[in-house]
Amino acid sequence: MQQISVIIPFYQREPGVLPRALASIYAQDLKGVRLEVIVVDDASPVDAAGEIAAAGAPPEHVGLHLIRQANGGPGAARNTGLAAVSPHSQAIALLDSDDMWAPDHLRRAQAALEAGLDLYFCNHCDLEGRSYFETPDVAARLAALAGAEATKGADLAACTPADLAAATAEIYLAHTSSIVFDPKVHGATRFDEVLRSAGEDHLFFLDLALGARRCGFGRACGVRLGRGVNIYGSAQTWGTP
């Protein structure tokens, strides 16, 4: 049976956030795939164990692991999760604790990796349902990237790693919650833990692009942004008042 590992860094100030993210994982329409969900509690004021219990029992194909650590910031929490990924996983997916996946997100990502890609990301929508990929600057960049190489499937577009890295160096393309990658290719890639306030996710994706062999993106909205602690949006450092 195939396995996908999901890493969730957790730091929230209000209850009820993580159960929404977990519910979106439990609702994934995958068949014949085991999910390894790793929640890293980064000394959150809201206890992760209570949030996990509030989400209810996971489906039989989902194994959930909780790791607690001293507050280190989002990059450190994700790195802890990456270090704990099972060697049996064929893919690693990232999900912020205040975001939710569309039911077909992992199925689309799995299809992309099975088509030969080792790095996949997709569109995301904000609280009002606005599509990020339809933002003029982003749409223009993606149109240029998609023209570089064709991939089977109307929703999926391939691009060269060099083109993706060049675009990523200039513009934010991939929301962290939309990224899925092959650990055989990218297993050693880590977040910069010094960048606690913002930017660690952008640089991580740039490193993925630089190390990719084949990469591409899905045009469908696979991620719905939620409301919770947002480091980039609020310019706050994790763990500070």
TINUGU-559526 format. One record per residue (C-alpha): residue in three letters; chain; x, y, z negated. Coordinates in nm, 3 decimals. Layout:
N
- ALA, A, X, Y, Z
...
***
This chain:
241
- MET, A, 0.000, 0.000, 0.000
- GLN, A, 0.126, 0.346, 0.087
- GLN, A, 0.180, 0.597, -0.191
- ILE, A, 0.176, 0.977, -0.204
- SER, A, 0.311, 1.168, -0.503
- VAL, A, 0.138, 1.491, -0.604
- ILE, A, 0.320, 1.742, -0.823
- ILE, A, 0.125, 1.999, -1.027
- PRO, A, 0.311, 2.256, -1.241
- PHE, A, 0.080, 2.365, -1.523
- TYR, A, 0.072, 2.695, -1.707
- GLN, A, -0.268, 2.853, -1.766
- ARG, A, -0.422, 3.085, -2.022
- GLU, A, -0.785, 2.979, -1.981
- PRO, A, -0.938, 2.628, -1.985
- GLY, A, -1.122, 2.482, -1.688
- VAL, A, -0.862, 2.554, -1.421
- LEU, A, -0.677, 2.224, -1.394
- PRO, A, -0.994, 2.008, -1.384
- ARG, A, -1.091, 2.176, -1.056
- ALA, A, -0.754, 2.094, -0.901
- LEU, A, -0.770, 1.734, -1.022
- ALA, A, -1.127, 1.694, -0.895
- SER, A, -1.006, 1.796, -0.548
- ILE, A, -0.738, 1.526, -0.566
- TYR, A, -0.982, 1.261, -0.682
- ALA, A, -1.212, 1.354, -0.390
- GLN, A, -0.951, 1.297, -0.116
- ASP, A, -1.094, 1.077, 0.159
- LEU, A, -0.793, 0.847, 0.188
- LYS, A, -0.812, 0.472, 0.231
- GLY, A, -0.542, 0.225, 0.141
- VAL, A, -0.327, 0.491, -0.026
- ARG, A, -0.225, 0.514, -0.390
- LEU, A, -0.180, 0.861, -0.540
- GLU, A, 0.079, 0.930, -0.807
- VAL, A, -0.020, 1.257, -0.976
- ILE, A, 0.249, 1.421, -1.190
- VAL, A, 0.134, 1.712, -1.408
- VAL, A, 0.418, 1.909, -1.568
- ASP, A, 0.301, 2.108, -1.871
- ASP, A, 0.541, 2.402, -1.883
- ALA, A, 0.455, 2.493, -2.246
- SER, A, 0.114, 2.617, -2.135
- PRO, A, -0.103, 2.800, -2.392
- VAL, A, -0.388, 2.575, -2.272
- ASP, A, -0.306, 2.212, -2.344
- ALA, A, -0.277, 2.003, -2.029
- ALA, A, -0.395, 1.684, -2.199
- GLY, A, -0.731, 1.838, -2.282
- GLU, A, -0.767, 1.966, -1.926
- ILE, A, -0.689, 1.623, -1.785
- ALA, A, -0.948, 1.466, -2.014
- ALA, A, -1.204, 1.725, -1.906
- ALA, A, -1.155, 1.617, -1.544
- GLY, A, -1.281, 1.268, -1.627
- ALA, A, -1.127, 0.932, -1.552
- PRO, A, -0.936, 0.924, -1.223
- PRO, A, -1.031, 0.676, -0.950
- GLU, A, -0.858, 0.338, -0.957
- HIS, A, -0.616, 0.435, -0.680
- VAL, A, -0.491, 0.740, -0.874
- GLY, A, -0.222, 0.712, -1.140
- LEU, A, -0.176, 1.025, -1.351
- HIS, A, 0.134, 1.109, -1.553
- LEU, A, 0.178, 1.405, -1.788
- ILE, A, 0.521, 1.547, -1.862
- ARG, A, 0.571, 1.819, -2.124
- GLN, A, 0.869, 2.053, -2.129
- ALA, A, 0.988, 2.382, -2.276
- ASN, A, 0.886, 2.679, -2.068
- GLY, A, 1.112, 2.710, -1.768
- GLY, A, 0.899, 2.875, -1.501
- PRO, A, 0.725, 2.742, -1.192
- GLY, A, 1.042, 2.631, -1.014
- ALA, A, 1.167, 2.438, -1.315
- ALA, A, 0.828, 2.271, -1.364
- ARG, A, 0.813, 2.161, -1.001
- ASN, A, 1.173, 2.036, -1.017
- THR, A, 1.086, 1.824, -1.319
- GLY, A, 0.802, 1.675, -1.118
- LEU, A, 1.025, 1.613, -0.817
- ALA, A, 1.276, 1.429, -1.036
- ALA, A, 0.998, 1.204, -1.166
- VAL, A, 0.863, 1.097, -0.825
- SER, A, 0.849, 0.722, -0.774
- PRO, A, 1.098, 0.583, -0.520
- HIS, A, 0.805, 0.396, -0.365
- SER, A, 0.632, 0.714, -0.242
- GLN, A, 0.630, 0.787, 0.129
- ALA, A, 0.525, 1.149, 0.087
- ILE, A, 0.532, 1.431, -0.168
- ALA, A, 0.252, 1.688, -0.185
- LEU, A, 0.254, 2.006, -0.393
- LEU, A, -0.053, 2.158, -0.558
- ASP, A, -0.069, 2.460, -0.789
- SER, A, -0.297, 2.403, -1.087
- ASP, A, -0.536, 2.684, -0.987
- ASP, A, -0.580, 2.569, -0.626
- MET, A, -0.801, 2.302, -0.466
- TRP, A, -0.761, 2.079, -0.163
- ALA, A, -1.017, 2.016, 0.106
- PRO, A, -1.123, 1.648, 0.100
- ASP, A, -0.932, 1.573, 0.421
- HIS, A, -0.608, 1.753, 0.331
- LEU, A, -0.395, 1.450, 0.247
- ARG, A, -0.545, 1.246, 0.529
- ARG, A, -0.439, 1.511, 0.779
- ALA, A, -0.095, 1.537, 0.619
- GLN, A, -0.051, 1.161, 0.623
- ALA, A, -0.143, 1.150, 0.992
- ALA, A, 0.115, 1.420, 1.063
- LEU, A, 0.391, 1.226, 0.888
- GLU, A, 0.286, 0.905, 1.062
- ALA, A, 0.315, 1.095, 1.392
- GLY, A, 0.682, 1.148, 1.315
- LEU, A, 0.692, 1.476, 1.126
- ASP, A, 0.885, 1.496, 0.798
- LEU, A, 0.756, 1.843, 0.699
- TYR, A, 0.392, 1.952, 0.718
- PHE, A, 0.199, 2.255, 0.603
- CYS, A, -0.147, 2.386, 0.677
- ASN, A, -0.376, 2.685, 0.662
- HIS, A, -0.515, 2.810, 0.331
- CYS, A, -0.815, 3.026, 0.246
- ASP, A, -0.859, 3.275, -0.036
- LEU, A, -1.143, 3.298, -0.285
- GLU, A, -1.362, 3.470, -0.029
- GLY, A, -1.291, 3.207, 0.235
- ARG, A, -1.063, 3.424, 0.448
- SER, A, -0.823, 3.222, 0.663
- TYR, A, -0.456, 3.306, 0.615
- PHE, A, -0.361, 3.175, 0.959
- GLU, A, -0.597, 3.430, 1.115
- THR, A, -0.400, 3.719, 0.966
- PRO, A, -0.263, 3.899, 1.275
- ASP, A, 0.107, 3.875, 1.192
- VAL, A, 0.080, 3.511, 1.083
- ALA, A, -0.134, 3.415, 1.383
- ALA, A, 0.122, 3.564, 1.621
- ARG, A, 0.408, 3.376, 1.457
- LEU, A, 0.224, 3.045, 1.461
- ALA, A, 0.123, 3.088, 1.825
- ALA, A, 0.488, 3.132, 1.915
- LEU, A, 0.589, 2.830, 1.708
- ALA, A, 0.320, 2.606, 1.857
- GLY, A, 0.440, 2.686, 2.205
- ALA, A, 0.776, 2.525, 2.137
- GLU, A, 0.660, 2.164, 2.128
- ALA, A, 0.332, 1.975, 2.175
- THR, A, 0.198, 1.724, 1.925
- LYS, A, -0.095, 1.490, 1.975
- GLY, A, -0.410, 1.612, 1.801
- ALA, A, -0.600, 1.936, 1.843
- ASP, A, -0.547, 2.047, 1.484
- LEU, A, -0.180, 1.960, 1.458
- ALA, A, 0.094, 2.167, 1.618
- ALA, A, 0.461, 2.075, 1.611
- CYS, A, 0.750, 2.319, 1.610
- THR, A, 1.125, 2.295, 1.603
- PRO, A, 1.294, 2.322, 1.262
- ALA, A, 1.516, 2.605, 1.389
- ASP, A, 1.217, 2.809, 1.503
- LEU, A, 1.029, 2.742, 1.179
- ALA, A, 1.329, 2.842, 0.968
- ALA, A, 1.378, 3.163, 1.166
- ALA, A, 1.012, 3.256, 1.125
- THR, A, 1.012, 3.165, 0.756
- ALA, A, 1.311, 3.390, 0.695
- GLU, A, 1.096, 3.684, 0.803
- ILE, A, 0.740, 3.599, 0.698
- TYR, A, 0.558, 3.389, 0.438
- LEU, A, 0.396, 3.103, 0.633
- ALA, A, 0.338, 2.807, 0.403
- HIS, A, 0.151, 2.831, 0.075
- THR, A, 0.310, 2.588, -0.169
- SER, A, -0.018, 2.400, -0.221
- SER, A, -0.028, 2.318, 0.151
- ILE, A, 0.318, 2.159, 0.177
- VAL, A, 0.365, 1.784, 0.223
- PHE, A, 0.702, 1.631, 0.309
- ASP, A, 0.894, 1.306, 0.346
- PRO, A, 1.116, 1.238, 0.041
- LYS, A, 1.355, 1.029, 0.251
- VAL, A, 1.453, 1.348, 0.434
- HIS, A, 1.391, 1.615, 0.171
- GLY, A, 1.424, 1.424, -0.157
- ALA, A, 1.721, 1.632, -0.279
- THR, A, 1.564, 1.972, -0.207
- ARG, A, 1.484, 2.171, -0.522
- PHE, A, 1.340, 2.506, -0.629
- ASP, A, 1.565, 2.790, -0.748
- GLU, A, 1.490, 2.805, -1.120
- VAL, A, 1.649, 3.149, -1.158
- LEU, A, 1.363, 3.304, -0.961
- ARG, A, 1.094, 3.293, -1.228
- SER, A, 0.869, 3.576, -1.108
- ALA, A, 0.838, 3.519, -0.734
- GLY, A, 1.016, 3.396, -0.425
- GLU, A, 1.119, 3.047, -0.537
- ASP, A, 0.841, 2.891, -0.329
- HIS, A, 0.936, 3.086, -0.016
- LEU, A, 1.303, 2.988, -0.044
- PHE, A, 1.211, 2.625, -0.115
- PHE, A, 1.011, 2.607, 0.206
- LEU, A, 1.297, 2.772, 0.395
- ASP, A, 1.529, 2.501, 0.263
- LEU, A, 1.279, 2.236, 0.377
- ALA, A, 1.265, 2.390, 0.724
- LEU, A, 1.644, 2.407, 0.747
- GLY, A, 1.669, 2.040, 0.655
- ALA, A, 1.380, 1.915, 0.866
- ARG, A, 1.412, 1.687, 1.168
- ARG, A, 1.056, 1.732, 1.296
- CYS, A, 0.802, 1.968, 1.147
- GLY, A, 0.459, 2.106, 1.220
- PHE, A, 0.144, 2.259, 1.081
- GLY, A, -0.229, 2.197, 1.066
- ARG, A, -0.464, 2.476, 1.169
- ALA, A, -0.755, 2.361, 0.950
- CYS, A, -0.792, 2.516, 0.606
- GLY, A, -0.667, 2.244, 0.374
- VAL, A, -0.629, 2.457, 0.061
- ARG, A, -0.871, 2.687, -0.120
- LEU, A, -0.698, 2.926, -0.357
- GLY, A, -0.848, 2.941, -0.705
- ARG, A, -0.837, 3.189, -0.989
- GLY, A, -0.573, 3.140, -1.258
- VAL, A, -0.226, 3.251, -1.355
- ASN, A, -0.066, 3.373, -1.032
- ILE, A, 0.298, 3.465, -1.071
- TYR, A, 0.337, 3.634, -0.735
- GLY, A, 0.006, 3.816, -0.747
- SER, A, 0.050, 3.952, -1.097
- ALA, A, 0.431, 3.990, -1.094
- GLN, A, 0.447, 3.829, -1.438
- THR, A, 0.701, 3.583, -1.565
- TRP, A, 0.572, 3.252, -1.700
- GLY, A, 0.566, 3.240, -2.075
- THR, A, 0.565, 3.615, -2.139
- PRO, A, 0.270, 3.790, -2.309
***
